[in-house]
Amino acid sequence: MGGYVTYYWGGSRCPGTTLEDAEVALLHGALDNPRVHLEPRYKVGQGGALCLVAFSLVLRSETGALP
């Protein structure tokens, strides 16, 4: 499975879902690392927006496979 999905937090689309600065920095670093796979947890917000409420980071093997 691949492709891009847009997730939101906070604001009018996702009230009550916020991320701390450290969490945003962790996400940024993970997205810049090809060996890290992001597994988002979300709820549906206003207008069908996907609101990020939690996430897990999984380290891929050197071959790129997930454990």
C-alpha positions as CSV (number, residue, x, y, z in Angstrom):
1,M,0.0,0.0,0.0
2,G,1.4,3.4,-0.8
3,G,0.6,6.9,-1.8
4,Y,0.0,10.1,0.2
5,V,-2.7,10.7,2.7
6,T,-3.3,14.0,4.4
7,Y,-3.9,14.0,8.2
8,Y,-4.8,17.0,10.3
9,W,-4.7,18.0,13.9
10,G,-6.2,20.9,15.8
11,G,-8.1,23.8,14.2
12,S,-11.7,23.7,13.1
13,R,-11.4,20.4,11.2
14,C,-10.1,18.4,14.2
15,P,-11.0,20.2,17.4
16,G,-9.6,18.5,20.5
17,T,-6.8,16.8,18.6
18,T,-3.4,18.5,19.2
19,L,0.2,17.4,18.9
20,E,3.0,18.7,21.1
21,D,6.0,20.4,19.4
22,A,8.1,17.3,20.2
23,E,5.6,15.1,18.5
24,V,5.6,17.3,15.4
25,A,9.4,17.2,15.3
26,L,9.3,13.4,15.7
27,L,6.9,13.1,12.8
28,H,9.0,15.4,10.6
29,G,12.1,13.3,11.3
30,A,10.3,10.1,10.6
31,L,8.9,11.3,7.3
32,D,12.4,12.3,6.2
33,N,13.8,8.8,7.1
34,P,13.2,6.1,4.4
35,R,13.9,3.4,7.0
36,V,11.0,4.5,9.2
37,H,7.4,3.5,8.5
38,L,4.6,5.6,10.0
39,E,1.5,3.9,11.2
40,P,-1.1,6.6,11.9
41,R,-4.1,6.3,14.2
42,Y,-6.9,8.7,13.4
43,K,-10.6,9.6,13.8
44,V,-12.8,11.3,11.3
45,G,-13.3,15.0,11.9
46,Q,-15.3,17.8,10.3
47,G,-15.9,17.4,6.6
48,G,-14.4,13.9,6.6
49,A,-10.9,15.1,7.6
50,L,-8.6,12.4,8.9
51,C,-7.6,13.7,12.4
52,L,-4.3,12.3,13.7
53,V,-4.7,11.2,17.3
54,A,-1.7,8.9,17.7
55,F,1.0,7.2,15.6
56,S,3.6,4.4,15.8
57,L,7.0,4.4,14.1
58,V,8.3,1.1,12.9
59,L,12.0,0.7,11.8
60,R,12.3,-1.1,8.5
61,S,15.1,-3.7,7.9
62,E,18.0,-2.7,5.7
63,T,16.2,-4.3,2.8
64,G,13.2,-2.0,3.4
65,A,10.9,-4.8,4.7
66,L,8.7,-4.3,7.7
67,P,9.1,-6.6,10.7
